[in-house]
Amino acid sequence: MAKNFLLWAVIAAVLMMVFNNFQNVSRGTTLSYSEFITAVGNGQVEKVTISGQTIAGVSTGGGSFETVLPVYDDKLIDTLLNNNVQIVGEKPEKQGFFTQLLLASLPILIIIAVFMLFMRQMQGGGGGKGGPMAFGKSKAKLLSEDQIKTTFEDVAGCDEAKEDVKELVEFLRDPGKYQRLGGKIPRGVLMVGQPGTGKTLLAKAIAGEARVPFFSISGSDFVEMFVGVGASRVRDMFEQAKKQAPCIIFIDEIDAVGRSRGVGIGGGNDEREQTLNQLLVEMDGFEVNDGIIVIAATNRPDVLDPALLRPGRFDRQVVVGLPDIRGREQILGVHMRKVPVAKDVNASLIARGTPGFSGADLANLVNEAALFAARSNRNLVTMEEFEKAKDKILMGAERKTMVMSEKEKTNTAYHEAGHAIVGRLMPEHDPVYKVSIIPRGRALGVTMFLPEEDRHSISKRGIESNICSLYGGRIAEEMTLGKDGVTTGASNDIERATKYARNYVTKWGLSDKLGAQLYTEEEQNGYLGSAGGHQMAHLSDETARLIDAEVKELLDRCYQRATRILEENRDKLELMKDALMEYETIDADQIDDIMHGKTPRPPKAWSDNDSSGPAAPAGEEASHDMARDTDDDAEGHPAGEKH
């Protein structure tokens, strides 16, 4: 800070000096020398002041003027005296040597100052330890053992992962216990898990439990536009870590620098690959880095270079997965400590209603509930706010200002009722939890299907049931509006149903004609072999036609099956449409009444319920989110049915 102030003070002083030396003080009217001599001869000049070749004077009328003596005129003084002009002489001002030198070097000084300022900005902001000579220094942030307050008590929902890393804590506390027996603790631990599962928090907890220094850096901090800078920062980071050993180096999002070599642009000479090479050398090279444990986190282990994962480097992988129901309850308990909750809040019930939620999702749920309570000017967060927060996260925020015509509202009610009825009557389909025609996000209506328990796979029968329920909305429109009256609201349903059917045939091996064989290849970043998008493998024309025929046959079969269900339950379709038009949102109890042919009861307010939660069947409080239930490309099923 002091250096910055001094630099700007010097620049300001130089600018003031230049201003004082070059400021132009006006001395009145400027006359040519000929006009000046004529005025003297006419007796119009009263007084002159001569300074070098500059002549300033005062006319008899009181005005001032200025002129310049072009050449030496030895008769000027006589002319002035003969015309009774008062003469005053001034010594010309001379600039010193150092002043002239400063003025001459001023442009160069300004250029150097601007260059230094830009260099400091490129180092991540002015001030501090970032200077032109620190360009290759590590950006890792060091937290001492006294600064880390996180322990294993603050990490919930990943008991297996905590057990895997407890050995690291014991080693950091007492390295001699293992070294006496010739054992070597892993130098690198790779934490793998979906975003928000607590990988960074778990790494901090390891340092907090072991009471050792903790270096934290992101993988992107190594990569710069200048080749060699990242490798220099890796070297500097390990040099700092050796001075603090035993310690932990945590590299977040290591896939930013650790991607497989030889697949990108630039061959093996680009900055990222040189940085990766240096990291490999530091972890298992000629240098001895005893007492330094490198923990890295990523949600894309499939794109990492194989050299990173070999023994001696990141040879131990700790999977930090999505929490189960017990883990979610523990995570909610941790986050609920920070907000005042009412007595009716049941963390167990909320946990059952949020399968597939990560730790970050649950933290967001608690925060949204607290915001809802604050908007209502409440002192405590009640179960009602948690229910609103869950609906907002799963279905999107309500668009209360959106005005829908009565015709569009009725069509949306039929559409959502079609989804709900087909889904309710199909085997192995998730139960219907809520149906709403209140616009949320980009959807005009939402049908929410809630799994009864955490699920990691889905059966062939369940897949066909999902396809049938997706077509329920489109079929309901056809039955009420006619084939020419259907809308574009089913576009997302058709897209998802088609993806289900194509995976059914080409990826999951469920087609009788094509058998249990893979007909797709995964593609990511322009090369095959990682879990990203999918492209069709090199297929013969006959196989491709057979795949298309099987996909169409499956979709047609499900479409016809859903049509039969709605035709047989046309009275329930009308009953549910009327209930949606009246209440806009109906819950599981009201849906039960409709499916039994009864007029649905009015919705219950939360204040009328006991602490057991909303009127929904046990275990039906979660969104049917297939993107969380199974592999990422299996269904891409968002929370509920949005149209």
PyMOL commands that set and color helices and strands:
alter all, ss='L'
color gray80, all
select helices_A, chain A and resi 2-22+33-41+76-82+97-122+132-134+152-154+159-173+176-179+199-210+219-222+229-244+254-256+271-283+301-303+306-309+325-336+347-352+359-375+383-395+406-425+460-481+488-506+541-568+570-583+588-595+606-608+626-629
alter helices_A, ss='H'
color red, helices_A
select strands_A, chain A and resi 29-30+45-51+54-59+64-68+86-89+141-143+188-192+214-218+247-252+292-298+316-319+432-436+446-449+520-524+527-528+533-536+585-587+641-642
alter strands_A, ss='S'
color yellow, strands_A
deselect
rebuild
show_as cartoon
